[in-house]
Amino acid sequence: MRLGVELGEIIAAGILKAPLALFCTYKGRQLSATLRPDGSVDFDGTAYESCSQAAETARGTAPGRRMNTNGWSFWRYDDRGAARQLTHARGAFLAAR
């Protein structure tokens, strides 16, 4: 389901502040990326237009095969000590619309 929200909109609304560290544990590996001020996600030195593109690439670095990945639920960020999925920020943005 496409909700029509981009990370750049969430940053512009002040819900997330970039640069922001993103992280995930996948197949026992700690993966990290950075949400950039323009809404792109940097993983391993490459900027991806969407969190899902970055998540697919990150997931492909772990044993197994590269698969379609929902980046909104794959990546987490620290929200005052609580690890939250990007879906949390998207929900806050949609609620404020």
N, CA, C and O atoms as a GROMACS GRO file, in nm:
protein
  388
    1MET      N    1   0.085  -0.118   0.000
    1MET     CA    2   0.000   0.000   0.000
    1MET      C    3   0.089   0.124   0.000
    1MET      O    4   0.177   0.138   0.085
    2ARG      N    5   0.067   0.212  -0.093
    2ARG     CA    6   0.144   0.337  -0.104
    2ARG      C    7   0.066   0.446  -0.035
    2ARG      O    8  -0.050   0.472  -0.068
    3LEU      N    9   0.128   0.511   0.061
    3LEU     CA   10   0.062   0.617   0.136
    3LEU      C   11   0.094   0.756   0.083
    3LEU      O   12   0.042   0.855   0.134
    4GLY      N   13   0.179   0.763  -0.020
    4GLY     CA   14   0.209   0.892  -0.082
    4GLY      C   15   0.288   0.988   0.005
    4GLY      O   16   0.276   1.109  -0.010
    5VAL      N   17   0.369   0.935   0.095
    5VAL     CA   18   0.450   1.018   0.184
    5VAL      C   19   0.596   0.993   0.153
    5VAL      O   20   0.638   0.878   0.136
    6GLU      N   21   0.674   1.099   0.147
    6GLU     CA   22   0.817   1.086   0.127
    6GLU      C   23   0.890   1.134   0.251
    6GLU      O   24   0.840   1.218   0.326
    7LEU      N   25   1.008   1.080   0.273
    7LEU     CA   26   1.085   1.118   0.391
    7LEU      C   27   1.115   1.267   0.395
    7LEU      O   28   1.119   1.326   0.502
    8GLY      N   29   1.136   1.328   0.279
    8GLY     CA   30   1.162   1.472   0.274
    8GLY      C   31   1.047   1.553   0.334
    8GLY      O   32   1.070   1.656   0.396
    9GLU      N   33   0.924   1.507   0.314
    9GLU     CA   34   0.808   1.575   0.371
    9GLU      C   35   0.808   1.565   0.524
    9GLU      O   36   0.773   1.660   0.594
   10ILE      N   37   0.846   1.449   0.574
   10ILE     CA   38   0.849   1.427   0.718
   10ILE      C   39   0.958   1.513   0.782
   10ILE      O   40   0.940   1.564   0.893
   11ILE      N   41   1.070   1.528   0.713
   11ILE     CA   42   1.177   1.615   0.761
   11ILE      C   43   1.131   1.760   0.759
   11ILE      O   44   1.150   1.834   0.856
   12ALA      N   45   1.069   1.802   0.648
   12ALA     CA   46   1.022   1.940   0.636
   12ALA      C   47   0.918   1.975   0.742
   12ALA      O   48   0.909   2.090   0.785
   13ALA      N   49   0.840   1.876   0.784
   13ALA     CA   50   0.738   1.898   0.887
   13ALA      C   51   0.799   1.901   1.027
   13ALA      O   52   0.730   1.934   1.124
   14GLY      N   53   0.928   1.867   1.039
   14GLY     CA   54   0.994   1.870   1.170
   14GLY      C   55   0.975   1.746   1.253
   14GLY      O   56   1.013   1.744   1.370
   15ILE      N   57   0.917   1.642   1.197
   15ILE     CA   58   0.895   1.518   1.272
   15ILE      C   59   1.026   1.440   1.287
   15ILE      O   60   1.051   1.380   1.392
   16LEU      N   61   1.107   1.441   1.184
   16LEU     CA   62   1.243   1.385   1.190
   16LEU      C   63   1.341   1.495   1.157
   16LEU      O   64   1.314   1.582   1.074
   17LYS      N   65   1.457   1.491   1.222
   17LYS     CA   66   1.564   1.587   1.195
   17LYS      C   67   1.681   1.513   1.134
   17LYS      O   68   1.732   1.415   1.189
   18ALA      N   69   1.722   1.562   1.020
   18ALA     CA   70   1.833   1.498   0.949
   18ALA      C   71   1.958   1.584   0.958
   18ALA      O   72   1.947   1.706   0.965
   19PRO      N   73   2.075   1.524   0.959
   19PRO     CA   74   2.098   1.381   0.940
   19PRO      C   75   2.055   1.300   1.062
   19PRO      O   76   2.065   1.346   1.176
   20LEU      N   77   2.006   1.181   1.035
   20LEU     CA   78   1.956   1.094   1.140
   20LEU      C   79   2.009   0.953   1.117
   20LEU      O   80   2.000   0.899   1.007
   21ALA      N   81   2.066   0.895   1.222
   21ALA     CA   82   2.116   0.758   1.213
   21ALA      C   83   2.000   0.660   1.208
   21ALA      O   84   1.907   0.668   1.288
   22LEU      N   85   2.007   0.568   1.113
   22LEU     CA   86   1.910   0.460   1.100
   22LEU      C   87   1.984   0.329   1.126
   22LEU      O   88   2.104   0.319   1.100
   23PHE      N   89   1.913   0.231   1.177
   23PHE     CA   90   1.978   0.104   1.208
   23PHE      C   91   1.879  -0.011   1.197
   23PHE      O   92   1.757   0.008   1.195
   24CYS      N   93   1.935  -0.131   1.190
   24CYS     CA   94   1.856  -0.252   1.184
   24CYS      C   95   1.946  -0.370   1.217
   24CYS      O   96   2.065  -0.368   1.189
   25THR      N   97   1.888  -0.471   1.278
   25THR     CA   98   1.958  -0.597   1.294
   25THR      C   99   1.890  -0.696   1.201
   25THR      O  100   1.771  -0.722   1.212
   26TYR      N  101   1.968  -0.750   1.110
   26TYR     CA  102   1.914  -0.844   1.012
   26TYR      C  103   2.007  -0.964   1.004
   26TYR      O  104   2.126  -0.950   0.976
   27LYS      N  105   1.951  -1.083   1.027
   27LYS     CA  106   2.028  -1.208   1.026
   27LYS      C  107   2.153  -1.196   1.113
   27LYS      O  108   2.261  -1.242   1.076
   28GLY      N  109   2.136  -1.134   1.228
   28GLY     CA  110   2.244  -1.121   1.325
   28GLY      C  111   2.345  -1.012   1.296
   28GLY      O  112   2.440  -0.993   1.371
   29ARG      N  113   2.326  -0.939   1.187
   29ARG     CA  114   2.419  -0.830   1.150
   29ARG      C  115   2.358  -0.696   1.183
   29ARG      O  116   2.239  -0.672   1.159
   30GLN      N  117   2.440  -0.609   1.239
   30GLN     CA  118   2.399  -0.472   1.264
   30GLN      C  119   2.421  -0.392   1.136
   30GLN      O  120   2.533  -0.383   1.087
   31LEU      N  121   2.316  -0.334   1.082
   31LEU     CA  122   2.324  -0.254   0.961
   31LEU      C  123   2.291  -0.110   0.998
   31LEU      O  124   2.205  -0.085   1.082
   32SER      N  125   2.359  -0.017   0.935
   32SER     CA  126   2.332   0.124   0.965
   32SER      C  127   2.330   0.206   0.837
   32SER      O  128   2.394   0.172   0.738
   33ALA      N  129   2.255   0.314   0.843
   33ALA     CA  130   2.242   0.406   0.731
   33ALA      C  131   2.218   0.544   0.790
   33ALA      O  132   2.207   0.560   0.911
   34THR      N  133   2.211   0.644   0.703
   34THR     CA  134   2.186   0.781   0.748
   34THR      C  135   2.077   0.844   0.663
   34THR      O  136   2.084   0.844   0.540
   35LEU      N  137   1.977   0.897   0.730
   35LEU     CA  138   1.874   0.976   0.663
   35LEU      C  139   1.932   1.114   0.640
   35LEU      O  140   1.971   1.182   0.736
   36ARG      N  141   1.938   1.156   0.515
   36ARG     CA  142   1.999   1.284   0.479
   36ARG      C  143   1.892   1.395   0.475
   36ARG      O  144   1.773   1.366   0.461
   37PRO      N  145   1.935   1.521   0.486
   37PRO     CA  146   1.840   1.633   0.487
   37PRO      C  147   1.749   1.640   0.363
   37PRO      O  148   1.640   1.695   0.371
   38ASP      N  149   1.793   1.585   0.250
   38ASP     CA  150   1.710   1.590   0.130
   38ASP      C  151   1.610   1.473   0.124
   38ASP      O  152   1.535   1.461   0.027
   39GLY      N  153   1.609   1.388   0.227
   39GLY     CA  154   1.516   1.276   0.233
   39GLY      C  155   1.572   1.147   0.175
   39GLY      O  156   1.505   1.044   0.180
   40SER      N  157   1.692   1.151   0.120
   40SER     CA  158   1.753   1.028   0.070
   40SER      C  159   1.816   0.953   0.188
   40SER      O  160   1.834   1.009   0.297
   41VAL      N  161   1.846   0.827   0.165
   41VAL     CA  162   1.907   0.743   0.268
   41VAL      C  163   2.042   0.696   0.217
   41VAL      O  164   2.052   0.635   0.110
   42ASP      N  165   2.146   0.724   0.294
   42ASP     CA  166   2.282   0.684   0.260
   42ASP      C  167   2.313   0.550   0.328
   42ASP      O  168   2.307   0.538   0.450
   43PHE      N  169   2.345   0.452   0.246
   43PHE     CA  170   2.390   0.323   0.298
   43PHE      C  171   2.521   0.289   0.230
   43PHE      O  172   2.529   0.282   0.107
   44ASP      N  173   2.622   0.268   0.310
   44ASP     CA  174   2.753   0.223   0.261
   44ASP      C  175   2.809   0.317   0.153
   44ASP      O  176   2.869   0.272   0.055
   45GLY      N  177   2.788   0.449   0.174
   45GLY     CA  178   2.846   0.548   0.084
   45GLY      C  179   2.765   0.581  -0.040
   45GLY      O  180   2.808   0.661  -0.122
   46THR      N  181   2.649   0.520  -0.054
   46THR     CA  182   2.562   0.547  -0.169
   46THR      C  183   2.430   0.604  -0.119
   46THR      O  184   2.370   0.551  -0.026
   47ALA      N  185   2.385   0.713  -0.182
   47ALA     CA  186   2.257   0.774  -0.147
   47ALA      C  187   2.146   0.710  -0.231
   47ALA      O  188   2.157   0.701  -0.353
   48TYR      N  189   2.042   0.666  -0.164
   48TYR     CA  190   1.926   0.605  -0.230
   48TYR      C  191   1.807   0.699  -0.216
   48TYR      O  192   1.789   0.762  -0.112
   49GLU      N  193   1.726   0.706  -0.320
   49GLU     CA  194   1.611   0.797  -0.320
   49GLU      C  195   1.505   0.758  -0.219
   49GLU      O  196   1.428   0.842  -0.173
   50SER      N  197   1.500   0.631  -0.184
   50SER     CA  198   1.397   0.587  -0.090
   50SER      C  199   1.458   0.497   0.017
   50SER      O  200   1.563   0.436  -0.002
   51CYS      N  201   1.389   0.491   0.129
   51CYS     CA  202   1.434   0.405   0.238
   51CYS      C  203   1.425   0.258   0.196
   51CYS      O  204   1.503   0.176   0.244
   52SER      N  205   1.332   0.225   0.109
   52SER     CA  206   1.318   0.087   0.064
   52SER      C  207   1.434   0.045  -0.027
   52SER      O  208   1.482  -0.068  -0.018
   53GLN      N  209   1.478   0.134  -0.115
   53GLN     CA  210   1.593   0.102  -0.199
   53GLN      C  211   1.716   0.076  -0.113
   53GLN      O  212   1.790  -0.020  -0.138
   54ALA      N  213   1.738   0.160  -0.013
   54ALA     CA  214   1.852   0.142   0.077
   54ALA      C  215   1.837   0.012   0.156
   54ALA      O  216   1.935  -0.059   0.178
   55ALA      N  217   1.716  -0.020   0.199
   55ALA     CA  218   1.693  -0.142   0.276
   55ALA      C  219   1.718  -0.266   0.192
   55ALA      O  220   1.776  -0.363   0.241
   56GLU      N  221   1.675  -0.264   0.066
   56GLU     CA  222   1.699  -0.379  -0.022
   56GLU      C  223   1.848  -0.403  -0.040
   56GLU      O  224   1.894  -0.517  -0.038
   57THR      N  225   1.923  -0.296  -0.059
   57THR     CA  226   2.068  -0.309  -0.076
   57THR      C  227   2.130  -0.360   0.054
   57THR      O  228   2.214  -0.450   0.052
   58ALA      N  229   2.090  -0.303   0.167
   58ALA     CA  230   2.145  -0.344   0.297
   58ALA      C  231   2.114  -0.491   0.323
   58ALA      O  232   2.200  -0.567   0.367
   59ARG      N  233   1.992  -0.529   0.296
   59ARG     CA  234   1.951  -0.668   0.319
   59ARG      C  235   2.031  -0.764   0.230
   59ARG      O  236   2.059  -0.877   0.270
   60GLY      N  237   2.068  -0.718   0.113
   60GLY     CA  238   2.146  -0.799   0.021
   60GLY      C  239   2.289  -0.823   0.066
   60GLY      O  240   2.356  -0.911   0.014
   61THR      N  241   2.337  -0.744   0.164
   61THR     CA  242   2.473  -0.764   0.214
   61THR      C  243   2.482  -0.878   0.315
   61THR      O  244   2.591  -0.928   0.342
   62ALA      N  245   2.369  -0.918   0.370
   62ALA     CA  246   2.366  -1.029   0.466
   62ALA      C  247   2.356  -1.160   0.387
   62ALA      O  248   2.315  -1.159   0.270
   63PRO      N  249   2.392  -1.271   0.450
   63PRO     CA  250   2.378  -1.399   0.380
   63PRO      C  251   2.236  -1.417   0.329
   63PRO      O  252   2.138  -1.382   0.396
   64GLY      N  253   2.226  -1.471   0.212
   64GLY     CA  254   2.094  -1.489   0.151
   64GLY      C  255   2.089  -1.416   0.019
   64GLY      O  256   2.192  -1.402  -0.048
   65ARG      N  257   1.973  -1.372  -0.018
   65ARG     CA  258   1.960  -1.304  -0.147
   65ARG      C  259   1.889  -1.170  -0.128
   65ARG      O  260   1.816  -1.149  -0.032
   66ARG      N  261   1.912  -1.080  -0.223
   66ARG     CA  262   1.848  -0.950  -0.220
   66ARG      C  263   1.700  -0.969  -0.251
   66ARG      O  264   1.664  -1.039  -0.346
   67MET      N  265   1.614  -0.906  -0.171
   67MET     CA  266   1.470  -0.920  -0.186
   67MET      C  267   1.403  -0.784  -0.171
   67MET      O  268   1.457  -0.693  -0.109
   68ASN      N  269   1.284  -0.772  -0.229
   68ASN     CA  270   1.206  -0.650  -0.207
   68ASN      C  271   1.189  -0.631  -0.057
   68ASN      O  272   1.161  -0.726   0.016
   69THR      N  273   1.207  -0.508  -0.012
   69THR     CA  274   1.204  -0.480   0.131
   69THR      C  275   1.132  -0.349   0.155
   69THR      O  276   1.156  -0.250   0.086
   70ASN      N  277   1.042  -0.349   0.253
   70ASN     CA  278   0.974  -0.227   0.293
   70ASN      C  279   1.067  -0.152   0.388
   70ASN      O  280   1.080  -0.188   0.505
   71GLY      N  281   1.130  -0.047   0.338
   71GLY     CA  282   1.224   0.030   0.419
   71GLY      C  283   1.161   0.100   0.537
   71GLY      O  284   1.227   0.126   0.638
   72TRP      N  285   1.032   0.133   0.525
   72TRP     CA  286   0.962   0.201   0.636
   72TRP      C  287   0.958   0.114   0.761
   72TRP      O  288   0.963   0.165   0.873
   73SER      N  289   0.948  -0.017   0.743
   73SER     CA  290   0.946  -0.106   0.860
   73SER      C  291   1.082  -0.169   0.887
   73SER      O  292   1.106  -0.219   0.997
   74PHE      N  293   1.173  -0.167   0.789
   74PHE     CA  294   1.306  -0.225   0.805
   74PHE      C  295   1.395  -0.136   0.893
   74PHE      O  296   1.458  -0.185   0.986
   75TRP      N  297   1.400  -0.007   0.862
   75TRP     CA  298   1.489   0.085   0.934
   75TRP      C  299   1.425   0.136   1.060
   75TRP      O  300   1.305   0.161   1.066
   76ARG      N  301   1.510   0.152   1.163
   76ARG     CA  302   1.467   0.210   1.291
   76ARG      C  303   1.554   0.332   1.320
   76ARG      O  304   1.662   0.349   1.263
   77TYR      N  305   1.506   0.415   1.410
   77TYR     CA  306   1.581   0.531   1.455
   77TYR      C  307   1.557   0.547   1.605
   77TYR      O  308   1.460   0.495   1.658
   78ASP      N  309   1.645   0.619   1.670
   78ASP     CA  310   1.634   0.642   1.814
   78ASP      C  311   1.545   0.763   1.838
   78ASP      O  312   1.576   0.874   1.795
   79ASP      N  313   1.434   0.740   1.906
   79ASP     CA  314   1.340   0.846   1.940
   79ASP      C  315   1.341   0.862   2.092
   79ASP      O  316   1.261   0.802   2.163
   80ARG      N  317   1.433   0.944   2.141
   80ARG     CA  318   1.449   0.969   2.286
   80ARG      C  319   1.462   0.839   2.364
   80ARG      O  320   1.397   0.819   2.467
   81GLY      N  321   1.548   0.750   2.314
   81GLY     CA  322   1.576   0.626   2.384
   81GLY      C  323   1.492   0.507   2.340
   81GLY      O  324   1.519   0.394   2.381
   82ALA      N  325   1.391   0.529   2.258
   82ALA     CA  326   1.308   0.420   2.206
   82ALA      C  327   1.341   0.396   2.059
   82ALA      O  328   1.346   0.490   1.980
   83ALA      N  329   1.363   0.271   2.023
   83ALA     CA  330   1.388   0.237   1.882
   83ALA      C  331   1.254   0.232   1.812
   83ALA      O  332   1.167   0.152   1.846
   84ARG      N  333   1.238   0.317   1.713
   84ARG     CA  334   1.112   0.325   1.638
   84ARG      C  335   1.136   0.297   1.491
   84ARG      O  336   1.240   0.333   1.436
   85GLN      N  337   1.040   0.233   1.428
   85GLN     CA  338   1.044   0.214   1.284
   85GLN      C  339   1.009   0.347   1.216
   85GLN      O  340   0.944   0.433   1.275
   86LEU      N  341   1.054   0.363   1.093
   86LEU     CA  342   1.017   0.483   1.018
   86LEU      C  343   0.866   0.494   1.000
   86LEU      O  344   0.814   0.604   0.979
   87THR      N  345   0.794   0.382   1.010
   87THR     CA  346   0.648   0.387   1.001
   87THR      C  347   0.590   0.473   1.112
   87THR      O  348   0.484   0.533   1.095
   88HIS      N  349   0.657   0.479   1.227
   88HIS     CA  350   0.610   0.562   1.338
   88HIS      C  351   0.610   0.710   1.299
   88HIS      O  352   0.512   0.781   1.324
   89ALA      N  353   0.718   0.756   1.238
   89ALA     CA  354   0.727   0.895   1.194
   89ALA      C  355   0.625   0.924   1.084
   89ALA      O  356   0.564   1.030   1.081
   90ARG      N  357   0.608   0.827   0.992
   90ARG     CA  358   0.509   0.846   0.886
   90ARG      C  359   0.369   0.857   0.945
   90ARG      O  360   0.290   0.940   0.900
   91GLY      N  361   0.338   0.776   1.044
   91GLY     CA  362   0.207   0.783   1.110
   91GLY      C  363   0.185   0.917   1.178
   91GLY      O  364   0.075   0.973   1.171
   92ALA      N  365   0.288   0.969   1.243
   92ALA     CA  366   0.277   1.100   1.308
   92ALA      C  367   0.254   1.209   1.204
   92ALA      O  368   0.176   1.302   1.227
   93PHE      N  369   0.321   1.198   1.089
   93PHE     CA  370   0.303   1.294   0.981
   93PHE      C  371   0.160   1.290   0.927
   93PHE      O  372   0.097   1.394   0.908
   94LEU      N  373   0.110   1.169   0.903
   94LEU     CA  374  -0.025   1.154   0.849
   94LEU      C  375  -0.130   1.203   0.948
   94LEU      O  376  -0.231   1.262   0.908
   95ALA      N  377  -0.107   1.178   1.077
   95ALA     CA  378  -0.202   1.224   1.179
   95ALA      C  379  -0.208   1.376   1.188
   95ALA      O  380  -0.312   1.433   1.222
   96ALA      N  381  -0.096   1.440   1.158
   96ALA     CA  382  -0.090   1.585   1.168
   96ALA      C  383  -0.144   1.655   1.042
   96ALA      O  384  -0.167   1.776   1.043
   97ARG      N  385  -0.163   1.581   0.935
   97ARG     CA  386  -0.212   1.639   0.808
   97ARG      C  387  -0.348   1.699   0.822
   97ARG      O  388  -0.402   1.752   0.726
   0.00000   0.00000   0.00000
